Amino acid sequence: MSTFYRPAGLSLPPDARRDFDRIKSLADSATSDLLIQPSWDQNLQIVDAIQSTGSQDVVREAVYLCRKKLNSIRAPRVVYMTLVLVETLVKNCGERVHREVNDAGFMRTMMNVARNYWNKSGRENQQVGEKVVDLIQAWGEGFKEHKSRYPNIVDAYFTLRKEGVRFKPQYDQTTVPIFSP
């Protein structure tokens, strides 16, 4: 069995497992296919939980959980809500999340989501496609100056550009920055 399909959080020690279980419960609610719009309250509670944990392993497992949710091919709303959650984590949790998002497997999953959705028909599919392409572009541009620390994020952006995935003509500099002073 591939390690990709392992349940998230099982290998954590008891203290870290409690932190992760709280994050998982919130993430399951925040990425539900029953939601009409993102649950900012739950997303920010997840941010607080990640910032308050002392364990990088919990952060790693939380990002891994998001990776698994991004593979919900039959549930584009779950994928969209997960993209919103990941965006919130990247913008609010800093280096600890950035390291885990830079994981080759996570960025490969993001690229697969982009390839699968960017040109699909249907409102929900288009919403997912636009969101994932916008995130990859924002991260690719935002992390470009830090490519030595985040090579997988930057490479994913430029790989998809070479493959012909359409990005906005120019990255919107007015969006909230990934790195803030």
Solvent accessible surface area in square Angstrom, and as a share of the most:
residue,aa,sasa,rsa
1,M,197,0.88
2,S,61,0.39
3,T,108,0.63
4,F,33,0.14
5,Y,140,0.53
6,R,81,0.29
7,P,70,0.44
8,A,8,0.06
9,G,0,0.00
10,L,105,0.52
11,S,100,0.65
12,L,18,0.09
13,P,80,0.50
14,P,99,0.62
15,D,98,0.51
16,A,9,0.07
17,R,72,0.26
18,R,148,0.54
19,D,58,0.30
20,F,1,0.00
21,D,63,0.32
22,R,122,0.44
23,I,2,0.01
24,K,72,0.30
25,S,69,0.45
26,L,25,0.13
27,A,2,0.01
28,D,57,0.30
29,S,48,0.31
30,A,1,0.01
31,T,2,0.01
32,S,30,0.19
33,D,76,0.39
34,L,152,0.76
35,L,43,0.22
36,I,162,0.82
37,Q,129,0.57
38,P,26,0.17
39,S,24,0.15
40,W,135,0.48
41,D,97,0.50
42,Q,44,0.19
43,N,1,0.01
44,L,88,0.44
45,Q,60,0.27
46,I,1,0.01
47,V,7,0.04
48,D,85,0.44
49,A,6,0.04
50,I,1,0.01
51,Q,97,0.43
52,S,92,0.59
53,T,5,0.03
54,G,83,0.80
55,S,28,0.18
56,Q,43,0.19
57,D,65,0.34
58,V,0,0.00
59,V,0,0.00
60,R,106,0.39
61,E,10,0.05
62,A,2,0.02
63,V,8,0.05
64,Y,20,0.08
65,L,11,0.06
66,C,2,0.01
67,R,43,0.16
68,K,62,0.26
69,K,32,0.14
70,L,2,0.01
71,N,60,0.31
72,S,34,0.22
73,I,106,0.54
74,R,236,0.86
75,A,26,0.20
76,P,27,0.17
77,R,68,0.25
78,V,20,0.12
79,V,0,0.00
80,Y,33,0.12
81,M,5,0.02
82,T,0,0.00
83,L,0,0.00
84,V,3,0.02
85,L,1,0.01
86,V,3,0.02
87,E,28,0.13
88,T,8,0.05
89,L,2,0.01
90,V,1,0.01
91,K,64,0.27
92,N,66,0.34
93,C,15,0.09
94,G,28,0.27
95,E,73,0.33
96,R,61,0.22
97,V,0,0.00
98,H,4,0.02
99,R,117,0.43
100,E,17,0.08
101,V,1,0.01
102,N,19,0.10
103,D,69,0.36
104,A,49,0.38
105,G,6,0.06
106,F,3,0.01
107,M,4,0.02
108,R,132,0.48
109,T,8,0.05
110,M,0,0.00
111,M,24,0.11
112,N,63,0.32
113,V,5,0.03
114,A,0,0.00
115,R,92,0.34
116,N,67,0.34
117,Y,5,0.02
118,W,68,0.24
119,N,108,0.55
120,K,83,0.35
121,S,91,0.59
122,G,40,0.39
123,R,174,0.64
124,E,48,0.21
125,N,34,0.18
126,Q,104,0.46
127,Q,73,0.32
128,V,1,0.00
129,G,2,0.02
130,E,109,0.49
131,K,40,0.17
132,V,0,0.00
133,V,10,0.06
134,D,41,0.21
135,L,6,0.03
136,I,1,0.00
137,Q,7,0.03
138,A,18,0.14
139,W,4,0.01
140,G,0,0.00
141,E,51,0.23
142,G,26,0.25
143,F,1,0.00
144,K,90,0.38
145,E,160,0.72
146,H,56,0.25
147,K,89,0.38
148,S,111,0.71
149,R,129,0.47
150,Y,1,0.00
151,P,50,0.31
152,N,48,0.25
153,I,0,0.00
154,V,1,0.01
155,D,60,0.31
156,A,2,0.02
157,Y,4,0.02
158,F,76,0.32
159,T,51,0.30
160,L,0,0.00
161,R,109,0.40
162,K,176,0.75
163,E,92,0.41
164,G,43,0.41
165,V,10,0.06
166,R,170,0.62
167,F,27,0.11
168,K,100,0.42
169,P,144,0.91
170,Q,139,0.62
171,Y,37,0.14
172,D,69,0.36
173,Q,138,0.61
174,T,122,0.71
175,T,61,0.35
176,V,93,0.53
177,P,75,0.47
178,I,17,0.08
179,F,69,0.29
180,S,86,0.55
181,P,180,1.13
